Amino acid sequence: MIDETIEEIRRMETHSSSVVAVKATGALRELLDRDYRNVESYERDLERNAGALRRANPSHASLHKAMREVVEAVLGASDTVEGAKSHTEEVIGRVTEEIETGKRRAAAEAAETFEDGETVLTHDFSSTVLEAIETAAGEGRHLTAYVTEARPRYLGRKAARRLAEMGRVEPHLAVDSAAGHLLDRCDRVIVGMDCIVEDTLYNRVGTFPIAAAADVVDVPVTVVGSQSKIIEDDFVFENESRPPAEVIREPVEGVRIENPAYDATPMSLVDEVVTDRGHYDG
């Protein structure tokens, strides 16, 4: 289960960083079924596997924090293997619940910010943003949502399909380069976050140019995510270079393919941040 989860994270089969953190944390339960001679060997294996899961995508702050929290809570807490396993199970449950609760509460907080008849533009696939829109629509507000397709993996198309299933939501799908053209129809931009580190928002590539264009035409930008994604410790964001085949199937001789997974948006371009602990100016 751990090896399969590592490969799934590397291939980005799961798009939401919160969901990735939950899956990785749950995957550590595999260790509870293994045999160990002593507690030291169990703790070493826990550290090794948590580290491997974290390295599967070093850009995910939620994953980084979840793995570190499990390891730090378990190491040295028990004198026996069974005691360490029991404590690990408890910590996995607590960390998972904190991530899921934070995500739900952030979506609920964001849902309250929507007004009836509002038109928004969103980018990529943020499960928290989608949940917020669904909640707002379920409470009776009618919304129009423009979604960029989020090349090269087209996760925006998946978001548009989700929006099409919601009542009271009118979805529009557009190519990424049309975002600036569409902004004059929108009341605001609303996107998720991979993480915020100091004065920089890291999110799916394409977020920065949308935020910059929105700043020029005076359309506010809202960022939604759990408070756990706002980093104030030693986490160092590492961007990921995705496979060239996602951009072009057959390589072109003499052409180097650039396919970064994320970009960096200055927080000066963000007007509001909404988390499970409320919302505040960017």
C-alpha positions, 0 to 999 in steps of 0.5 A: 500500500505504501509503495502504491501510494508513493507511485500515485503521488508521483504520477499526480493521480490525486489532484488535491494536496489535502487528499494526498496527505490523507492517503499518505497518512493512511498508507502508514497503517501498512506498518501495523501489520509488519513484524518487528524485533524491537521498538527501535526497528519499528521507529526506523521503518516508520521514519523511512516510509514517512520520508519516502512518502514525503519525498514523493512530492516535496512541494506538498506542504500538507503531506510534509506536515502530516508525515512529520507530525506522525513521526514526531508524535510516535518516536520515543513515545512507547517502550514496546512495539505494540505500544508504538503501533497502538500510538501510531494508529491513534496519531494517524486517526487524529492527523487524518481527521484534522486535515479533513476537518480543516478542508471542510471548514475552509470550504464552509467559510468560503461558501459564505463569501459567495453572493447570489448572481456572482460570477467567478473565475477559477483555475485547475481543480481545487476540491475545496473551492468546488465544495465551497461553490457546491455549498453556496449553490445548495444554500440557494445562490445562483453562480456563474463559474468560468474554469480554465482547462489547466494545461497540460493535464487538463484538470480544469476540465474535470472541475468543469464536469463537477460544476456541471453536476451542481444545481444553480451553477452555470459553468463555462470552460475556457483555454488558459490563455483566455483568462485575461479576456474573461476577467471583465465578466467576473466579479472575482477570481477564486483559487485553491492553494498548494501552500503559502510560504511567507509572502508567496502563494504556491499553486498549480502553474497558471495561477500567477498570470491569472492573478497578475491580470486580475490585478491589472483589471482590478478584479479581486483574488480570493485564495481558499485552503486549510490553515495547515497549508500556511507554513511558518516553519522550516518547510522549503517549497520544491517545484516539480518538473512534470514529464515532457510527454504531458506537453507533447507526445513525440519529442522535438529534436533541439527543443527542451520541454518545460513543464513545471507543476506549480508557479509562485504568486506574490501575496501582494496580488491576493486580496483575501485568504479564506481558511478554516479559521476564518478569512483575512486580507491577503 
